[in-house]
């Protein structure tokens, strides 16, 4: 069998997943469409499944795929695997919907919470076969970038994992402050769900951004979740 290729087009770039029989899946990140398409061409890709939340980048990617003779299919919003949604699906991004569909398909726990950490951090709640809704928070890098973009003197910083401390310079103060705010916000959302719903949940963690270490529910990290969901949503 030939390799299967799935593209997750996000706000900060393109992630490509390549799977081959009896081989470990390969996930590669690209900042732009040209490099992603060259990577696909170098691996002999003939067909790509696509989930996208970035219209301009998707348009460029699709144009280059056509130029290289690579066929593609965009993920839809109809193949939900029996899931019922309380959320307005006209407003949900394909990445979140992919996570929800894949989580329900892959995990046996009745109640699930999916945390996808990237440019934004999304928190989505699944109870049985019902998607009950969720939350959207700014990602850690987004917080740091906003401080730089909206001020004159604050530097541009790259998000990284650290133990917060009282900052002794501007970079330390920004990184520690945003890290505490980010972790505290995520934990507050999970605590809100726990108190309001009074159910036991399993957390499914995905995405390339940071996630707080101490979580109030048992958790599983699944870097392939979005790609698997895109495949499900791309069925015909």
Secondary structure, 3 states (H helix, E strand, C coil): CCCEEEEEEECCEEEEEEECCCCCCEEEEECCHHHHHHHHHHCCCCEEEEEECCHHHHHHHHHHHHHCCCEEEECCCCCCCCCEECCCCCCCCHHHHHHHHHHHHHCCCCEEEEEEECCEEEEEEEECCEEEEEEEEECHHHHHHHHHHCCCCCCCCCCCCCCCCCCCCHHHHHHHHHHHHHHHHHHHHHHHHHHHHCCCCEEEEECCCCCCCCCCCEEEECCCHHHHHHHHHCCC
